[in-house]
Amino acid sequence: MTAAEFARKIRNREKAVGYWALMDAPVAIERLARLGYDYVALDAQHGLFGYSGMLNGLLAVDAGGASVGLVRVEANDPTPIGRALDAGAGGVIVPLVNTADDAAKAVAAARYPPHGIRSYGPMRSMLRVGPTPADADAACLVLAMIETPQGLADVEAICATPGLDGIYVGPSDLRLAVGGTTSTDPGVDDVFDAAVLRVRTAAEAAGIAAGIHTPGGAVAARRLAEGFTFATVASDLVHLEQAAAAHLDAARTDGAQ
């Protein structure tokens, strides 16, 4: 799938499933990108990527051949957004979007003039989407994260931002935002579920895509059935630890100490 095809899919609100990568491990990312996920998202905010790691990760996604590479940038700023897109990302997930003005800034950073302020220098992205600014704009997604009290309060205005392709729920931060004492606090399930519904409903009303982060495939399937456009299964580092722990438990259960 090309970046342009994936962008059309998301803008048409067709269902998609992705995977989340935290580790700077291009060979592992390449293998993940061969499995059939619609996209692989590289986490440049909380993940273990520097610029070269992000670039090599995007190269690995392309080598896998089945997925489109997205990047969660480290900040809502033109520099990291432009660098991720220049490196060949098919879109950016922008964290800590609190207001419609924040969303508009993210959109502007990802679009070339006259629709934005992205600086022209597609050193690698021209190989993916071509050097024409209009083609690049059409092929690159801008997704705003809803994860703070302010973002939730302004979610309807954020979703109505011209040029925004979708929103993305960060459930750990959103759970904290609604009063959770931890990122998995079950004591706020009801208010958290109401917040997730509000975000999804706001996106639907605005006609844009709604995405969400999930811990596994079963939860991803449930979120898609609820009406989310896309869901990400997370993540390589967590799943590596879980698999290793399960094998260790199995080995010790048989009496090997």
N, C-alpha and C positions, 0 to 999 in steps of 0.2 A: 504494500500500500504506500502510495506517495504521500508527502506532506499535504499536498493540495487535496487529494482524495480524502484524507483523514479530516482535514478542516471542514470539507463539505459534509462529511458524515456527522461531525459534532454539531455543526450549525443547523443541520436538518434534524437534530435531536434523535439520531439513530443510536441504538445501544452499543456501548463499547466497554471493554474490560482491559485494564492495564496492570502493570506491575511496577513496584517501587524499588529503586536501587539506592542504597546508601554507601556501598563500598566502591572504592576506586580499584575495580578488578575487571578490566576490559574483557578478558576471556570468559569470565562468568556472565557478564552482561551480554556478550555475543550469544552465549548458549540460551539465556533467557529470551533473547529477541528472536530465537528460532522456534519458540514453542507455540506461537500463534496469538499471543497477546496483541491487541490493537495498538498499544503504545507501551513504552517503557519510560518511566519518569525518573530522571536523575535528580537527587536532592542536593542542591548546592547551598541550601540554607543550613540544614542540620546534618547533612551527610558528610562524607569524608573526602570530598572532591576539592582540589584546587582547579585552576583553569585548565591545565594540561589533562587532569583527570576527567574533567567534564568533556573536553574535546575528544579524548580517547574513548570515553564512554559513548559519545554520539557516533563516532566511527564504528564502534563495536555494534551498536544498534543497527546501523546501516548494513554492516557485514552479515548480521543475522538474517536480514532480508524480509522479515515478516512484520516488523513493528515500526512505528514512528517514534522518534525520540523527543520527549518533552523535558524541560528543565524547570524545577522550582528554584527560582533565583533567590539570592540571599536578601534582597531588599527591593522595595518599589523605587527604583532609581534607574535613569536612562543608561548608565554605564553597564551594570550587570545584565540588564534586559537586552541591550544591544549586543553585548559580547556573546550571550547565549544564542541569540538568533544568528549572529554572524558565524558562530561555530557550527551551525546547521540544525539547531533545534527546530522542531516543527511547531513549537509554541512554548509559551512561558506560563507557569503558575506563579502568581505574584502574592506573597504573603502579606498579612497585616493590613489589609485594605479596610479602612474604618469608615470611609465616607464616599459619596459619589464623586467628590473631587479627587480622592485618592484613585478611584477606578479610572477616571478620565486621564489622570497622569500616567497610569500604567498603559492605557491604550495609546496615548500619544508617544510614549517611549518605544513602542513596538511598531509604529507605523511611520512610513516615510512621508515627507512633505508632499502634498499640502495637508494631509490628514494627520500628521504627527510630526515628531522632532527626531526620529531615528536618523543617526548619521550614516551616510552611505559608505560602505566598505565591506561588502559581502565576500570576504576572502575565501570562505568555504561554502557558505549558504548558496552562492550562485550555482554550485554544482547540484544542489538539491532542488531549488525552486526557480533558478534563472536569475539574471541580473536586473530584470525590469522591476522597478519599485512596485508597480501595481500588482504584478504577479506575486511578488514576495508578500505584500500585504494580504493578498487573498489566500495565501498558503499558510500563514502563521496565525495560530490561535492565541488569544489573550484571555486568561482565566484568573479571576480574582478570588482569593481565599476569604471565606467568611469564618472567623475564628475568635473574634473579640466582642466584648459587650457593645462597643460602638458600631462595629460592623453589623451585628445582628440588629441593632436598633435602626440602622439606616439601610437595611438590606433591600428594601423595595426600590429606593432611589439608586442604589448601586446597580441593581439588575437593569434599571432603565438607562444606564449610561450608554450613549451612542458608541458603537464600535466594539463593545465588550461582547465576547463570544460565549462566556459562561462563568459560572461561579463554582467554587470548590470548597466543600466543607472540610475543615480540619477538626476532626471530632475530639482529639485530645485537648486542644486549646479551647474549643467551644464548650466542652464539659466544664473546664475550669471557669470559663467566662460566665456560665450560668450558676456558679456557686459550688462546684465540685471541689473537694479538698485534694483530690488526686485526679489524674487524667482518665481514670477508670471508675471513679466513685459511683457506685450504684444508687447512692442515696438521692441523686438528682436525676434519676432516669426519666421521670415524668416531665420535668421542665426541659431536660435535654431533648427528649423526643419531640416536644412542642416546638423547640427552636429549630430542629432539623426539618420539621414539617413546614415551618414558616419560611425557611430558606428555599426549600424545594418549590413551594407554592409561589413565592415571589419570582423565581426564575421562570416557572411555567407561565405566569401572567405576563412577563416581559418577552416571552418567546425565545429565551436563550437556554443553553444547556445547563444542567445541574449535575455536578459530580461530587463524589464523596470518597474519602479514604476509608478502607476497611481492613480488618486484621486477617481475613481469609476469604476463600472462595464462597463459602456458604453465606456469609454476611453480605458479600458483594452481590450474590444472586438475589438476596432478600431486598437489598436497596434498589436494585434495578427493577424488581417486581413492584416496588412501592412507587416508582415513577422517576427515579434518577436516570439521567442520560448515560452517565459513565461512572464506573467504580474502579478504584485502584486497590489491588491486593498488595499488602505490605508485610514485610520487606525482606530483602536478601539476607541482611544481617540477623534479623529476628528469626527467620525461618532456618538459617544455618544453625543457630544456637538451639532451636527447638528440636531439629532433627538429630543433632549430636547428643542432646540430653536424652532423647527417647531411646537412641541406640545404647547409650550408657546404662539407662535403667533396665533395658531388656537384657543386656549382658549380665548385669548384677543380679537380676531376678533368677537367673539360672544357676546362681551360686558362685559365680566368678567374682572374687573380691581383689 
